[in-house]
Amino acid sequence: MSEAPQPSVQEFEYKAEMKQLLHLIIHSLYTHPEVFLRELISNASDALNKVRFMQVRGLPVHQPEAELRITIDIDEKNHNLSIEDSGIGMSREDLIERIGTVASSGTLEFLSRSKAEEQTFDGGELIGKFGVGFYSVFMVTDEVTIETRSADPDGKGWRWKSQGEGRFTIEEIEKKDRGTRIFFKLKEDAHDLASDYRVKDLIKKYSNFVDFPIFIGKDRVNSVAALWQRKKEDLAKEELDEFYKFVAGDFREPMDSLSLHIEGRVNFKALVFVPSEPPIGYFDPREEKSLHLYVNRVFIQDDCKELVPEYLRFLKGVVDTEDLPLNVSREVTQSSPVTTRISEIITGRVLGMLEDWAKTDAGKYNEFFRRFGNYLKLGIGSDFTQRDRIVELLRFETSKTEEGGFTSFRDYLTAMGEEQKEIYYITGESRAAVEKNPNLEYFRKNSIEVIFLTGPVDLFTVTTLPEYDGKKIVSIEAADIDIAGDKDKDEESDTALKGREAKDILARCKEILGDRVEDVIESKRLVDSVATLVVGTSGMDAQMERMMKMMDSNFTSGKKILEVNLRHPLMKNLARINEADHDDPVLAQAVEQMYEGALLIESNLQNPADFVRRAMQFMEQATRS
Ligand code: ADP
């Protein structure tokens, strides 16, 4: 497709968020300005991959015979640098859309957050996360020129020029060769980078695994090494770490790696890494990266989502197989039995590795789970073949672990008393919130362990697990809970209201609350608190209910049961008032207050105004002299 004629030099302005981000990059604390070189080389390598891919698929390209390479020229005297590739090049539109805008969806949010916190960063973080690698060049120069010609046989030459902040210009030029050349003069404080020796060193450090030859002048610098072709025993930790940083675009070291050489029904080699931290765009599908796919050492796809199931998407690395054709398309990889089989094998091996950590190095495993546990939990609902293994790998905080400590279902079962028949959990926003939940009182007093489910992922995964090793997993809010082993039931229940007195006050409470509750019953689980709401025959757990309301404003929950503590002095007082005059307005007000207080504790009180007004009335009565 031929491009429309344009006026000779056109000026453009960057979008607002781009300007902000550029400003941050240029002026942020930047401990490694030299990473610009890695970024430009990585872009060149991507561009070369793309043109190779076009050729593999038989698409026409300009200069099909051109060697695929990256050439760096350094003018030590004048401090000029140029990086050139014979890759896919850019059209005028590419220059405007790809170079002039921020790709990442999380950028704006991140910008406002970092502004609010007055943060300083290692700029490497900004650049890696927001797909603005090219702009790192403005840390070492004040003006950049790009000359490029697209691989499209009808493409033209274009020159793009910018001083970073604010604006850029584009003009048409004569350019014979396919690909892109980027050149600039180094700023004074970056003059040391205008050295063959320095640049060679940096390429070794950052770009050694780039799949194309890199030349400085006439000398080839990098050693292209398909590390995954070698056995893990033959790989030094430094090599693995560097390779990880290269494939994952991370600047930290990985937590661990797994090397696979599989032959049989499916043949592939893989080098898979567990990063040290989850990505910033946690669970945001647009931010999600995955394994890279190679076919016979030829790079085919970035982030091939079919190579691991969703719950292992945090893994980074490469898979290289002989069993797919070179010109495989995204559609084919999406439905190929080869990718499915590869994914199954990788999944099995990765779970095996995690099981091994859990067994031999609990500290390491817990660290892993703290960071990636939310991913793993997704597997419970989505991978039924591995579900049992994933369940064993789950870890929880409980009423008996310290903050940050972990227990597994297995440990829970081993530790629980003979008489306990079920596994208990409580849901809530945070550990601090669930610890204050009155429903926990009974369990704490009787030293029964309760699993704390405090993350949103828990609600949609763990709460759907019906049982573990033959024991039902139940919410302590479930009304029909079969409470086990109340140690001092007898002496305690002696002090509770009983008989007709108890029956009358429960009935009166129900009368006052009417349709709002399914029933009002005596609580066996409360110790210090006076009332709590529990799940009725049609209701759901409080936290679940809140989530449903957040997702659907029309959601109406089933009715709850109000449980009251008949040992509590307040209930005894109310029973006394009820005996004397069951229409006493104080009784009705107190019951309302008790009910709304229970709603408030589970963060489900819609309108706190009445609650507060009543509280004021009671205080007024109490302080009347
Ligand atoms: P990223 O590489 O993370 O996408 P960059 O800001 O480095 O972000 O580059 C933006 C886009 O500009 C790239 O995705 C690519 O489309 C294009 N680009 C950059 N450098 C080149 C190059 N040397 N050849 C062809 N296209 C390039």
Boltz pocket constraint, residues with backbone or C-beta under 6 A from the ligand:
constraints:
  - pocket:
      binder: B
      contacts: [[A, 39], [A, 40], [A, 43], [A, 44], [A, 47], [A, 85], [A, 87], [A, 88], [A, 89], [A, 90], [A, 94], [A, 98], [A, 99], [A, 101], [A, 103], [A, 127], [A, 130], [A, 131], [A, 132], [A, 133], [A, 134], [A, 135], [A, 180]]
      max_distance: 6.0
